[in-house]
Every structure is written in C-alpha cells, then in structure tokens.
C-alpha cells in the first residue's frame, strides 16, 4: 500500500529531530551555552587583583629541562598586560642572563655574541619556552605573578564538582574540542589552586599556586610552579613583592651590558 506523501514528510521531520538531539548529546561542548553560574564565577575570578597593573619582585627560581636542574636568585618587573622583565642574579663578573618583553619586541641576552649581546624577536613569537622550558607567553606570566587567571578566548563554560576533593573545576571550552582552560578552585570557590591549559587533549602547561600572601589589598602567590606534559618545570619562590611599583617603560628594553 502506498504511503501518502504527508506521512513520509512527517517521518523525515521526526528522524531529523532525533538526529539533532543525538548530535547534541554526543557533542555537548559545541552547543553548550555559557551557564549563568559559570559566567558569574568567571567574572569574579577575572576581576581578582584587576587594579594591580605594575609590580616588582625578587626571589628564587628553579628550572628543570630535559632532566637538568638549575637554581638561581631572580628579579623581575611587570606591567599589565604583557610587559615583563626577568633577570637571573649571578655572581659579580658573570654575564647577564634574562629576557624582557615591551609589548612589541622580546629581548634576550646572548653572551656568546660579543658584537651583539642583546637580541630581539617580534612578540608574535612571544613564547618563553627557550627561557622557562615551558610554552607560555609573557602575558600569561604577568597574570600569573599578579595572582590572576590568564586571559582565554572560549566558546562555552561549565562548573564541575571535583570527585577527589571538596573543590570545583571551572572549565572554559574552545569550539570543536580545540582546547580548554581548567581552573581548579577550593571548596569556597574563591581560592585558585591550579590552572591548566590544553590544546585538544594535550597539556600545554599547568600553573599551581602554593600559598598566598596579602600585599596591600592584593592576594599574591608565595610560590608558583609551572609544568608541562614533557616533565619540564619552572618554579618561582616569591620572597619580596612590591605592588603598584613605579616602573618606567624603558626598563622593558634590554640594553647591552656596560663594559
């Protein structure tokens, strides 16, 4: 018996509707909206220490790369959003080791080149991997040292309850699983414990805050540990920190050491 055309059309509509629902269940992050709860929480976290624009600090750094470990005293300057200068403090007479970013150029010392001891590259190549052993940008480091979460472009967000603790995870997703940022929070949802950045399922870096200290009206980490999936590690112990410091833009331009 021949089915009427309206009946066939009805079946087609029902089938398409079912496929659409199934697609949403299989690919939740491509259609998931930004929930009110997660957006309110993200807004609160994003405004932490947001009036802190400049700072100075000294402390100790430990870098582990390819199984080799190096420890040194270190000093740094920062100016939001991405101006940064970090120098290792060696013994008198030793060549300077460090780098800086002024927003346009990334400068670094090259003591092997006596004729041109300071090199620079455009900030389009702003990864600090060659200095910190981690693929992280100066902008992210400035946020990290300011006790803030790194800026992250995302498509959807959600809050998850941690299974192994009383804490929560705020997850920001890019489209089509191209990447995510995970912000791990204590049970009160105010204290940031660690931040993870992923490219797909590959961990780019993980930031852990170990202890916090109150400086002026700001919450500043005492120790920051940055790691990646390759086992490389960058640990900074903050011993002294000057918030709202007077910082000249010229200080972010490295110059050849005086003879």
N, C-alpha and C positions, 0 to 999 in steps of 0.2 A: 504493500500500500504506500503510495507516495505521500511523503510528509509535506504539509503546507509550508510555504516559504517563510511565513512569520514564525513558525515553530523552530526552523533551522536558525533563524536570526536570533531567537531567544537563547538557544543553546550556545551560540557563538559568544553572546554577551556574558552569559554565566561563566563560560570557560575562561574568557579574558579576565574577568573579575577575580577568579580563583588564582590564575597565574600571577596577577598583580599582587595579591595578598601573600602568596608563597614567596615571591621575589622580595617583598618587604621583610619577611621573616628570615630569609637567607642572607640578605644584605642590609642589616639594620643601620650600619653607620652611613650608608649612602642616602638614607631618607630620614634618619633620626634628627629631630629638631633640637635646638638648644633649650633644654628644660629651664624653667624659671628658677628652680632651686640651684642648679649648677651655675647658671649665669650670675645669680646674686652672690654666690660663694666666690666665683672667679673675680667678680668686680671688687669684692672686699680684699682678696689676696693681691690683686693687681695694684691696689692703692696703698699697700703697705710701704712705708718709708718713701712715698712718692715725692715728698718735698726735699728729700736728700739728693742734691744734684752734684756736689763735689765732695771729695774726701782724700785723705792721705792715710798711709798706714805703714807699719813695719812689722816684721815677724820672721817666721822660718818656713822654708819651702822644701818639700821632698818630692823629687820627680823619679818615677820608675818607668823605664822604657826598655822594652826588649830584655827584661830581666836585670838590667843595670840600674842601680840606685844612686841618686846624687842629692845631697842635702846642703843647703846654704841659707844664710841670712838674706832677707829680701826687703825691698822698699817699693812702694807703689803710689801712684796718683790716679785719680779717676774723675771724670766729668761726664755726666749723663748727656746723651745716651750711649756714646761709644768711644769717647776719648779715654785712653788708658796708657799708662807708662809703668813698666815693671823692670827693676834692675836688681841683679844679684849683688850682694855686698861681699866682695872678696878682700884679701889682704892688700895692704898698700903696695903699689907697683904692679899688681896683676891687671891684665886687660879687662875693660868693662864688658859685662855680659848682660844683655837685656834687649827690650824692644819697646816700641810705643806706637800708638795709633792716634792721628789727629783728625780722623773723620774722612780724610782724603787719601792719605798715604799710611802704609805700615812700614815703620823704620826698624832696623835692627843693626847691631854691631857685628862687623866681620873683621876680627883682629888678624885674620890671615892675609887680608889685602891691605898692605901698608899704605898704598896710594889712595885707596878709597875705603876707609874703615867703617863707614856708615852706608848701608844700602837701604833702598826703599822700593816697595811694590805697591800698586794700587790697592785700595781697600776692597775692590771686587774679589781679590784673592786674600780675604781677611782671616782665613783660618789660622789659628795659632798653634797648629799641630807641631810644627818644627821647633817651637819653644816649650810647649807644655806637654807634648806627646799625646794630646787629645784634640780631636777635631771640634774646636769650639771657637766662637768669634769673640772679638773684644767687647762687642755689645752685650753678649751673654755674661762675660766675666764682670763687666761693670754692674750689671743687675745682680749677679751672684754676691759680689762684695758689698753691695748695698742692702743685702737681705731681701731682695725681690725675686720674683719668678721671671725667667727670661720671656721676652715677648714671643708670641707664637701665633701664626695665622692658622685658623682652624675652621672646620665646617660644622661640626656638631660637638656636643659635650654631654657628659653624664657623671653622676656620682656613684661610686661603688663602695660597698662595705668590705673592709679587709677581713679575710677569713682567718688569718693567723694572728690578728691583734684586734684591739678596740678602735683602731683608726679607720680612716676613709681614703679613697683614691678619687681624685678629680681627674677625669680623662678628657682630653681635647683631641678630636679626630680630624685628620685631613680627609678629603674625598677619596673614595675607592681604596681605602687602606694604604694610602701612600705614606702615611706617617702619623705619629701621635706624640702627645706630651702627657706624661702621667705625673701628677702632683700628689705625693703621699702626705697625709695630714694626721695629726694626733686626734684623739677622741673628741677634743673640743673644737675641731675643725679650724683652729686658728694657727697652730704651730706647724710649720712646714718641716718635715723630716727629711725628705729627699725628692728629687725631681729627675725624671728620666725622659730622654728624647729618643724617638725611634724613627728610622727610615724603613717603612714596611714593618717587618718583624726584627730588624737588626738594630741593636742598641748603639746609638751614636755616642752618647755619654750619659753618665749618671752623676748628679750632684747630691752630696749628703751634707746636711748641716749638723754638726756635733756641738751642741751647747750654744746658747745665745747670751749676749750681754747688752745691757741698756746703756746707750751713749746718747746724751741729750734726750730727745724724745724718740729715738730710733732703736729698733731691735736689730743688732748686728751679730752675725755668727762669730763664735770663737775659733772654730775650726771648720774648714771646708775641704771635703775630699771629692775629687772628680776622677771617675774611672770610665773605661770603655770596655767593649766586648773582647778586646785583644789582650786584656790584662795590664794595660798601661794605667798609670796612676799619677795624679797631681794633688798633693796635699799641702794646704796652706794653713799654718797656725798664726792667727792674728793676735799679736802681743800688744800693739798700740794702734789706736784708730782715732783720727781727727775728722769729725763730721763737719760739713759746711765749711771746709777749709778754703782759704784763698788760693786759687790755682790759676796761673797765667796760661793762656793758650800756647805760648811759646814753649812751655815745658814739655809739650807732647811732640815736639820736633827734635829728634836726636841730632846732635852735632858731633863732629869728630872730637875725640878727647884732646885736651890741651897737651902739647909736647912736654 
